[in-house]
Amino acid sequence: MLPQLIFRTLRSANMRCIAKFCWNFGVKGMLSVEKFKRRIRRGEYFPPFLYVSILNSCNLRCQGCWVDVEEKDAIDLDTLNRTITDAKRHGNAFFGILGGEPFMHPQLLDLLAAHPDCYFQVFTNGQLITEKTAKRLREIGNSTPLVSIEGREITSDSRRGKKEVFTRT
């Protein structure tokens, strides 16, 4: 199964995106872990990878979710850029982007584009990834959406609080 996935990825994905992934996540990710180990030996504590929850709103109403879906609280782009830049000074190159639903943040793609030397994994329900968004993600080339699917059609609709969630995802 894994060899098939690798072959399909190499055959169908954009090679520039694969190269950015290998460099920013692979090589720089390993270097980040090594820098983290050196910091620990010096008694300094700063994680090798950061996960940032960029907003507190979502387009779904999933059971058990902690997000206050009525609250439209988002971290502004300047603060996000400062956070990423500061983490880069510590050797970080990998970031997880969380929400709520990250694609509801009006400046998410601007954030990704501002840091081509980093790799971002965006945790999403996939509902807001349009053709235009997918094209822009490919142009930027330094992120991968991690799409959450919860069960098949009936289970997904029930747990996610809306109709046809599985189909749209």
N, C-alpha and C positions, 0 to 999 in steps of 0.2 A: 504494500500500500504506500509506504513512504517513498520508495523509488519512483512509483507512478506519479505521485504528487510533485516530486522534484522535477521529473521529466516534463510534466505538463506545465509547471511554472516556468521552466527555462524555455519551453517552446512558445508559450503564449504571452508571457509578461514582457513589459518594456525592459530592455537590457540596461538602460540608464537607471531605472528604478531598482533593478536587481543589484547593480553595482553600488548604488547609494545605500541600499540595505546592508550589503556585505561590509562596506566600509564603516558607515555610521553606527550600525547595530553590532556587527560582528567584531571588527577590529577595534573600533573605539569603545565598544561595550566592554571588551576584555581589558582594555587599558584602564577603563573606569574602575573595574573591579580591583585591578592591581593597585591603583592609586588609593582606593578605599582601604585596602589591606595595609598600605603604608601609613595612612592616616590613623587607623586603629592602633597600630604599634606606637604611634606618637601620642596616643590618648585623645585624638581628635575624632569627633563623630559627625560625619556627613554621609548620607547614603549614596551608593553608587548609581542608583536609578531613582527618579522622582515620579510620583503619580500625583497629578494635579486635577482637582475637581474644579472645573472652570465656571460652572453655573449650577444653580439649584432649581432647574425647571425641566419639564419633560413633556413630550407630546402623548405619552401613554400613561396609564394608571395601573402599573403592575402591582400585584399582591406582594406585600412584604417589603416594598421598596421604601427606603428612608427619605427619599427626595420629597420635599414640600412642593408639589406640582403647581400650586397656586402662586408661590413666591417667584418673582422674576429677578433673582439676585445673581448677577454675573460679575466675575472679576474683569476689570477693564484691561485693554490690550497693553497699556504701558506697564501695569503691574505684572502681567504675565510675561512680557518681554524682559523685565528686570529680573524676575524669578529664574527664567531660563538662562539668561546671561550670567547671573550669579552662580548658578549650578554649573555652567560650563567652565567657569573659573576654577571650580573644584574638580574638573575633569569629567563631568557628566556629559553624555551624548545621547542617552536614551530616556524618553519621557512617556509615561502613560497619561493619556488625556481622558478624564472622566467627567461625568455630570451628576446629575440629570442626563440629558441628551446633549452631548457636545456639539452636534451639528445645529442646535438651536442658538448657539453663541454666534452673534452676527460677525465676529471677526476671527473665527477659528482658522479659516484658510489664510488670513493675513498673518496670524501667528506662525503657522507652519511654514509659510513662505519666508518669513523673517529669519528663520534659522535653518538654512540649507545644510549646515554642518551637523545637524542632529537627526535623530530618528524618532518618530512619534507613533505610538500605537493608540488609536482612538477607539475607545470602548463605546459602542453605539447599538441602538436597536435597528439601525439600517433604514428606518422609514423615510428619512430626509435626504438620503443620498440619491440625488437626481442625476441624469446624464451630464448636466452641466457641472455639478459638484464632482462627479467621478472624473470627468475630463480635467478639471482643475487639480484634483488630487494627483492625477497622473503627471501633469505638467510640473507640479511642485516636486513630486517624486520622493519625498522623505517620510511617508507615513503609510500605515496600513490600518484600515478600519477593522476592528474585531467585532463582528456582528453577533449579537446575542439572539439565540433562538431558544424558545422555551416550549418544548413539546411539538406535537403536530397541530393541525388546524384547530380542532376543538379545544384542546388543552391551552394552546397559545392564546386564542381569543378569550378564554375564560380567565387565565392568569394575567393577561396584559390589559384587560379592561376595555377592549374595543373589538369590533368585528373585522375580519379579514387581515389581521395583523400578520399571521404566518404567510399568507399569499403575497402581501405587499413587501414583506421582508425578503 
